[in-house]
Amino acid sequence: MIPIYVKPNESYTNVITYILKLIEKNKDIHFQFLEKKSEAKIVWDHLDEQSQIITTEFYNSIQAKQFEFNIENDVSIRNENGDKDILASIFYKVNCLQEFGFKEDLDEYGRYKYSSSYQYKYGLIEKNLVQKEIDDFMLFNNITGKNKKSRFFISHDIDTIHGSFLQDGLWAVKNKKIGVVLKLIFNEVSRKPHWQNIDKILKISSDYEVYTTFFWLVNQGVGLSNIKNADYKIEDQKLLLELIEKSGSYNGIHKSCTTDTLDREIEKSKLNTVYNRYHFLKFVPSIDWEKISSSKIELDCSLGFAEHYGFRNSYGKAFQPFDISSNKPFDFVEAPLNFMDTTFHQYIKMPSSKIGDIIIEFYEKNNKNCDFSLLWHNTYFTDYKYNSYLAEYKKILGYIYENKIEVLSPNQLIEENKLQW
């Protein structure tokens, strides 16, 4: 154990304690929080000349819920002398403080725009800045910790089941695939839509010896911000929901774009679940973290930019967000989303043949201390319109299998990242 002292009853006390506990999780080390400063190896006390750097103005601003900070291209919090406060810098990034209080930076769907972020401004979306700062903190204080092999969390959002008839059908007509058109018609008549393919996804998962998580919409029709919710009734999918659980995979809520609360949607779904991802990534941390905390949800998987893959909060692991109002961590875990099929297809418009290699290369550049969240919609398991995306998904799973990379369950993400507070 590493003996440390954090001066009590200061604006920085709980924030610094929180970041130290995050570092404990990251490096598999243990700090001993002491009441006597004289016995500590590392000290945080703004009145002590031997203290670690503390930018009191930052912590005072946080308590006052004022979030405008002068952030340069290294995205650091510095004191009046220009000295970097590493723990404050980590806190700023991990908890997405750039997104707090800036309504003008939201898009038409109410999402924080990637183009408004420091990641976009300074070209940092692929940089795990927080990990570098944790490593710097360890080195500066001569602390030895563990570097663990990066892992994956794999999931599927079930937005639509019946869309194949029109979308794959249009593709088939354009490509003069009359046999495909006839097959799609037969699938609809026999009530087995082509995108009702959960059994196919589970078979692929079994082939590569992984378990995955399925997020289901509870509400139908057009919702808030004119966003389409489900085109299916979740109560009609009971056999598929049971099949997922029997296979060892997991079901979660895909919070629809309606005014329903999370608990109301869990109740409607009749699922015994504590996992969620917001549909369309229509999610604002400063607002929705409080809603999640007041619900039964224990794991949220919504924190990602739709427009670009990478690190939305400049950190590669799941974490408990910090509740500024109560000055302590929220009671749930956030698992940031790093890679999504529609990001490559609809936003970046990248040739599908490059996607698998980009994700694999990204992993190899960050092969320590990251838990990467990969989302592949059921619609991208098609044999027709998006057929090439299925090949890329299998390429990624093949890489995971061949390199013996661990694939995480949602329960692992919760258990491993809950802080002792």
N, C-alpha and C positions, 0 to 999 in steps of 0.2 A: 504493500500500500504506500501511496505517496502522500505524505502529510501536507495539507494546505490550509490556508486560512482566508476566509472571505469576510470582510468587515460586515457585521449585521446591521439591519435596519437602515440601509442606504438605498438609493434609487437603483443602484447597480447590483445589489446583493442577489436577488433571485434570478436575474438574467444571467449573471456570470455563473451561478451555481447550475443553472439549466444547461448552459453551453459545456461546462465541465462534465456534466453527466452524459451529454451527447458524445463528447470525446471519449469517455469511458466505454461507451457502446462501440464506437468506431474502432478503437485500438485495443479493446479487450484488456483494459487496465482498471485499477481501482484507486480512487482518491480517498484519503481519510480527511474528512472535514473536521477541523479542530476548533475548539473554543478559545484556546490560548495561542496567540500569534507567535510567541517566542519559540514554540515547538514545531512550527511549520517550516517546510522547505520552500514553499512558494506562497506569496502573500498578495492579496488584493486589498489595499487600504489607501485611499487617495491622500491620506495625511502622512503616509510613511514613504520615505525616500527610497526604500528597498522594494517598494510595491511594483507589481506588473503595471503596465500602462493602463490607465483608466480614463477614458474620455467622458467626464461627468456630464458634459453638455448633452451628449448623445443619450445617456440614460435618463436624464431629466426630461428631455424631449419625448422619449418613449412614454414615460409616465404621464406626461401631459397630452399624449396622443397627437403629437405633432411630428409628421413624418417626412418633411422636406429637408433633405441633407445634400450637401455639396459633394457629389460622388464623381470622381475622376475615372480615367480608364482602367485603373487597377481595382476599382470598386472597393475601396478601403475607407474605414472610419478613422480619422486622425485627430489628435488633440491640437491645441493652439500652437504647439511647437513643431507640428508636422510629423509627430511620432505615431506609428500605426498601432491602434488598439485591435489586436487580433481577434479577441473574443467578441467585441462589438461588431467587427466586420463580418464574422461568421453569423452572428445573430441577424444582422441586416439582410443577408442573402438567404439563409435557410428559411426564414419566416416571411419572405417575399415582401419586405417593407416598401419596395419600390411601387408595389401595387395598391398600397393603402391610401385612400383619399383622393384618387385621381380619376374622377368620373369621365373626364374628357378623353381618357385613354382607352375607353371601352368601345368595342365594335358594335355593329348593328344587332348582335345577339347578346350583348351585355357581357362579353368576355374581354379580359385585358389583352390588348393587342401586342403581338410579338414586336411589331414595328415601333412600339412605344418603350420597349425594354432596353436596359443597358446591355443585355446580351446582343441585341440587334445593333445598337449604336456603336459598340466597341468590338463586335465580332467575337463574342465570348460564349455563344450558345453551346459549343462543344467542349467547353473548359469546365472541369470539376474544380472550381476555385476554392471551395470550402475544404476539400481534401488537402490541397496544397497548404492552406492555412493551418489545418490541424497538424500536418507533417512539420511545418515550420515551428509551431508551438512546441511540439515534442522535442525537436532538435534544439531549440533555444534553451529549453529547460532540462536538457539532458535526460529525457525520459524515453525508455524503450518500450515499444508496444508491438502488437502483432499486425501483420498485413495479411488479410484473408482473401482467398480467391473470389473474384466477382461471380455473381449468380444471376439467374433470370427468374422473373415472375411473368407467367404467360396467361393472357386472358382474351375473351371474345365478347364483344358487345352485340347483343341480338336486337338490332333496330328494326329489321324487316324480315319477314318470311315469305310474303307473297309477291315481292317486287321482281322476282326472277321472270315471271311470265311476260312482263312488259320489257324489262331491260335486256334480259338474255334473248327474249323473242325478237326485239328490234335488232340486236346484234346478228342474230341468225338470219333475219330477212336481208339485212345489208350484205351479209357474206354468202347469201344464197344457200343456206344450210336448211333445206326444207325438212330433212329428217329431224333436226333439232327442234324446229317449230312444232312438228307433230308430237314429239316426245314431251315438250313443255305443255302442250294442250292435254295430253294424256295424264301428265302429273297433276294438273289442276283438277281434271275430272275425277281422278282417283284420290284426290285430297292428300297428295304427297308432293307439295311444292318443292321445286329444286333447291331453294334456299332453306328449307326445313331439313337441314343437313347435319344436325347435331350428332347423329350416329356416325357420320363420315368423319367429323372432327375428332370424336372420341376414338375412332379406329386409328387415325393418324397419330394421336397422342399415345395410344397403346403401342404402336409400332416403334415409337422413339422413347418409350418408357418415361413419359412425363404426365403430370396431372395439370389441368388447367382450370380456369375460373370463368364462368359464364355470367354475364350481367344482363338481366331481363327487364324490359319496360313493362310497367303495370298499366299505364294509361294509354288510350288510343287517340287518334285524330290529331288535328293541328293544335298546338299548344302555344305557350308564351313565345313572343318574338317570332311568331309565325313558323315555328319549328315543328316538323312532323314527329309525332310520337309513334307508338307501335301500330303496325297494320295487322296485328294478331291479338287474340285474347289470351292472356297468360293462363287462365283457367283451362283453356283447351290444350295446353302444352304439358299437362300433368305427367303423362307417360315419359316425355323427354326430360322433365325435371327430375323424375325418379331415376331415369337411366343414368343421368349425370352423377347423381349421388351414389348409386350402386357401383359405378365405374371407379369411384375414388376421387373424382373431380368435384368442383364446388359451384354452387349457385349464389348469386348476389343480386342486389337491386341496381337497376340502371335508372337513377332518379330522373323521372320524366319532367318535361318542361311544362309544369302546371303549378298551381298554388298548393297542392297537397304537400303535407309534411313528409319527411322520411318515414316516420313511424306509421303514418297513415298508409303509405305505399307498402311497407313491410306487411301491415295488417291485410291489405288487399291481396297481396301476392300469396299469402299463406305459406311463405317460405320461412324456415327456421334459419335466418341468416343475419349476420352483423357486418356484411360487406357491401360497399357501394361505389359506383362511379356515376358522376353526373352525365346525363345524355347530352351529346353535342359539346361536351366539355363546357357547358354553360355554368360557370363556377367562378365565384369571386372570393378569394381567401378571407378578406376582411369582413365579409358578410356571411359566407356559407360555413366557415369553420365553427362559428357559434351555433348555427343550425344543426350541424353534425353532432356537436358536443351535447346538445339538448335532446338527442335521439338515442336509439339503441345501437347505432352504428359504432363499430370499434375499428374499422379499417375503411379509409376512403382512398380511391385510386384515380383522382381527377386532376391532379396538378401537373398539367403538361400543356405546351403550346400546340394548338392544332396546326399552325403554319410551319413549324420546323421541329425536327427531332433534336434531342439533346437534353440539357439540364435547365429546366425553368427556374429553379431556385439555386442553381450552381452547386448542387450537391447530389451525390450518387447513391444515397441510401434513404430508406424510409426513416421517419422521425415523428415525434410528437410535436405538433405546432405549439407555440407559446401564446397563452391567452393574456393579452396586455391588460385587459380590464380587471382580471382577478390576480394578476401578477404571479401566475404559475402555469404549467403546461396544461393544454387541453387533455381530455381523458380518452383520446382516440389516436390512432396512428395514421399518418398520411404517407402513401407510397407513390412518389412522383411517377408520371408516365413519360417514358423516354422515346418510344418508337411506336408509330401507328401507321397502318397501311394507307389510310386516306391522306395522311400528311404527304407521303411520297407521291401518291396518285393525283390528288385534287389540288394540293397547294404548291408543292415543289414541281409537280408535273415531270417527274423523273422516269426514264425508261425502266420498266419493271425489272429488267434483267440485271440492273445494278443494285437493287435494294438489299438483297441478301448479303452481298459483298460489303456494302457500306456498314450494315449493322455488325457484321463480323469484325470488320476493321475497327469500328468504334469500340467494340468490346476489347479487342487486343490492345488498344491504346489505353484502356482503363480496366485492366484485368485484375486489379486489386481493389478491395473495399467498396465495390459497387453492387447494388441489387437492381438490375435493369428490368423495367416493366415494358413488356412487348404486347401490343394489342393488334389482333387480327380478326376483323369482323367475319361473321359467318358468310356474308355476301362475297368475300374474296376467296372462298373455297369452291367457287363455281367451276364447272367444266367448260364454260363458254366465255362470257364477256370478260371475266377477270381470270381466266385460266392460268396466265403466266404468273400471277401472284401466288397461286398455290405452289408452284415450283419454287418460288423464292422462300416461302414459309418452310417448305421441306428442307431447303438448303440450310436455313438457320437451325432447324431442329437436328439436322444431321451433324452440324458443327457442334451443337450442344452435346449430342450423344457421343460423338467420337472423342471429344475432349473431356468427357466425364464432368461436365459443368452441372452443378446442382440447380434444380428448378424448385422454386419455393412455393409453398402453399400459403394461402392468406393467413392461416393460423400462425405459421412461423413468423410472418411479418409482424403480426401483433405481439406475439410472445417475445420476440427478440428485441423489439424497439420500444416497449413500454418502460418508462423511467420509474425508478423508485423515488418517490417525492414525499 
